[in-house]
Amino acid sequence: MKLSFSFIVPVYNRPIEIEELLESFVKLNGDFVYEIVIVEDGSTVTAEAVVNNFKNQLNISYYFKPNSGPGDSRNFGMRQAKGNYFIILDSDCLLPSNYLNEVVSSLNHNYVDCFGGPDKAHTSFSNLQKAIDFSMTSVITTGGIRGNKASLDKFQPRSFNMGLSKKAFEATNGFGNIHPGEDPDLSIRLWNLGYKTTLIPEAYVYHKRRISWSKFYKQVNKFGAVRPILNKWHPQTKKVTYWFPTLFSFSIIIGLVMACLKIYLPLYLILLYYSLIFVTALIKTQNLVIAFQALLAVTIQFFGYGYGFLRSTLLLMFKNETPEIIFPHLFFKTK
């Protein structure tokens, strides 16, 4: 089967991001034929004028629809697309020039109906963005679940950088209305239908994340909250490792309490781990400020995710209601 690619990009009130993303499309290497489908998800500040500026350079289409969330917007874009293989990107991503070369090379060698690629920090990103990128992608913080080469098989692609065949989309009806969590939910449903997913390590994107410390906490807190919901829907995917951020957060509290009682070993072990984070971040970024910020980013990530996970687990356990009723803020209503 000859692959024809359609890039699907939902956007909400971020025309500047779309402009930066489309500029990276212009710089792509290779003589590939592809289309770009921009889906404006009910924005009040639209990217239509930006898109029009690129229509002479790129094969691009633009659609405006009422706000219904990123998952439904991706589904909308895939229904409009002309290709037989969709590549889904977040609007705050930038493509390296060899991105499509790597995707095509991998799929020609080992075809799968769904792939994911890692994310990295571009040199132009702010120190805060680089610190959060380290926290989200480092093996010593997340186990590299967003792009570890050890996760090539049974990899759960993330929708900031994800490929999905038209066949697989039609078989699953695409993304659900939970957000975040719509991408691992789709991956699991694909596995249940016999489809394979994989990681293409070389097909990375630069993920900008226009974010603050408070927004980062809210984001990871939601990540933690949706995981027990996914465990409830797909009990075969439960892992003890999902409890690690919660247990680590408790260990910090316990370590501080025990230090007040002059029992210092737990606190020393925690400080040893934080030293490892600092040194690893410093080696990776070559920046002392980012290394210190990485300590805060990791702390926020663990406490935010850990609290969200614990609270969600308890509510699902003791409330005799559906997740949609218990957590209405995690579900978009689609028409």
Disulfide bonds with the S-S distance in Angstrom:
none
